[in-house]
Amino acid sequence: MGDTGFDDDAGRSRSALDGRPARLAAAGVVLAAAGFLVWYERETLFPAAATVSEDPALAAYRACRDERFGDIDQMRAEGMIEDAQEKLFKSRADAMCRATNPPTR
């Protein structure tokens, strides 16, 4: 290897900012800042299941559907309707409940 013409640290003292402790301190600052940002935005990043409220229209839809499906199941149990009619009635009941209780979000 020949002489490149550059002086590789010849005659210069090494600064304390170039050492391993300074680099570890900088990495610690970066990790602390990242940790603070995650903690600060924790509700946005990790929403808790308990804090997520159910849409009132969804609850009304489920109540409507459960009531209608119960009536249809009872008619099927009593022999008033057949399997094909049960499927048709349930699909229509579901559509009616969705139309009367649209989601608000």
Secondary structure, 3 states (H helix, E strand, C coil): CCCCCCCCCCCCCCCHHHCHHHHHHHHHHHHHHHHHHHHHCHHHHCCCCCCCCCCHHHHHHHHHHHHHHHHHHHHHHCCCCCHHHHHHHHHHHHHHHHHHCCCCC
